């Protein structure tokens, strides 16, 4: 604990050191100390969505909803800037996605996932998450197409890395896809090969 505190004191702008310290304080049920570190991070990272997202998540976990809402109020315009910028990198797009998840904005989550997929079109997990989100929005055909892509890329990854997670098996039992289960195309996508 002393080392974590010293590391953060030496560089209060070090977001990872701050989040590590918050986690340690939370495990020890030292909520006030954890909140103080989050407050410092929130002040030093005023326009850094990559830092502010875990701060907002930690505030929520510590029962600090008012502070979380303040951070979300700062994050939403940052997320909009990230989405509007065609040069945004994957880390920033991920921060935008998480911001929209925290605020429950499914259309913007979908846009963020589509932007991430343009950067990494063979990511099984991104396709899978998009499929789940589209299923939630009752967009049946696009959801099935996304799950099919997830399974296709997961199968390719399994050939390279046999111990990787098999998204076909996961999709077959994932409750988020219950609305798709009776669709022949979905059944075909998740059928054992």
N, C-alpha and C positions, 0 to 999 in steps of 0.2 A: 504494500500500500504506500509506504514512504517513497519508494522509487516512482510509482505512478504519479504521486503528488508532486515530487520534485521535477519530473519530466514536464508536467503540465505548467507548473510555476515558471519554469525556465522559458517556455514558449507557449503562452496562452492562445496563440493562433493555431497551434497544432491540433487540428480537429480530431485526428485519430487518438492522440494522447488524451484529449478531453473526453471522448466517448468511452475510451477504456476506463478512465477514472470514474465516470458516471456509472458505468456497469459495476465496477467494484463497490462503489458507495451503495448502489441499489441492492447488491447482494448482502451487504451488511446492514441494510435497512436504514441507512443514513440519508434519508430523503432530502433534508435541507442542504446537506453538502452537495448532493448530486444536482439539485436544482441550481445552486450557486454556480457550479461549473457550467451547466447548460446556459445560464444567464450570460456568463462570460463568453461562451462560444457564440451565442446569439448576437452579442454586441460586436464581436470581432469579425464575424462573417456576414455582415449585413446584406451583401449582394451575391453570396456564394451559395447557390441552390444545393450543390453537392454536400455542403456542410449543414445547411439549414434543414434538409429533409431528416437526417437522423436526430437532429435536435428536436424537431417537431414530434417525431415518433417517441423519443425518450420522454418528452413532457407528457405525452398521452399515457405512457406506461406508468409514470409516476403520479398520475391523477391530476396533472396540472393543465386542465382543459383550457382555461382562459389564456394561459401562456402559449399553448399549442395553437389556439385560434389566432393569436397575434402573429406567430411565426407563419401560419398558413396565409394570413393576409399579406405578408411580405413575399411568400413563395409563389403565390398565384401569378403576379405580374412577371416574376422571373421565369416561371414555366412558360408563360405566353411568349416571352422574348426568345426562349430557347427553341420553341416550336416554330416561331416565325423566321428564325435564322437558318438558312439552308446549309450553313457550315457547322452547325452544332455537332459535337462529337458524341460518342455513345454514352460516356459518363454523364454528360449534361442531359441528354435525352432520357436516360434512366432516372435522373433526378426529377425531370418533368413528369415522367410516368408515375413515379412514386407520389409526387404532389397531387396528381389527379386521382390516384388511388385513395389518398388520405381525404380528399374532398368528395369522393364518389362521383366524379365526372367521367362517365363511361365513354362518351364520344371523344373526349380529349385523350383518354387512355388508349383508345383505338388508334387515334392519330399518332400518338407517341410510339406505340408498338409498330405501326407501319413504317415510321421513320427509322426505328431501330432495325427492322427487317431489311431496309434498303442498305444499311451498313453491314448487316450480317445475315444474308438471305438463307444460309444453311443452318441457322441455329434452331435445333428442335424445340428448345424451351420457349423461344420467342413465338414460334408458330403455335405451340401448345397453348401458351397464355392468350394469344390472339383468339384461338378457337374457343377457349373457355369464355372469354369476354363476349365474343360474338354470339355464343349460345345463350349467355345471360341476357343479351339484347334481343333474343329471338330472331336472329339473322341466320336461319337454318343452313341455307346453301353455302354462304361464305364460311360459316363455322365448320361445316363438314370439310370444306376445301382446306381450311387452315389445319384441322386435325390430321387430314390426309398428308399434308406437307410435313407436319410434325413427325408423324409415323415414318414417312419416307426418309427424312433426315436422321431420325433416331436409328432406323435400321442400318443406314450407311455408317453411322457412328459406331454401332455395335459390331460391325465387321472390322473396324479399326481398333476398337476398344471393347472387347467382349464383356467387361465388367460394368460398362456404363448402364445407366438407367434405361429400361425399355419403355418408352412412352406409349407404345401400342398396348402393353399390359396395363399401364396406369390409366390410359384413357378408357379402357374397357370397364373399369370399375369406378371411375371418378364421377361423383354425384353431380358435378357441374354439367355433365353431358347427358343427364337423364332425358332432357327434352329431345335429344337427337337419337336415342337408343333404337327407336322403331324404324328409323330411316335406313333403307337398304344400303345407301352409300356409306353411312357411318358404320354399319355392321361390317361391310366389306373392308373399310379402312382399318378396323381394329381386329379383324379376324386373324387367328393364328396362321402363320405362314409355314 
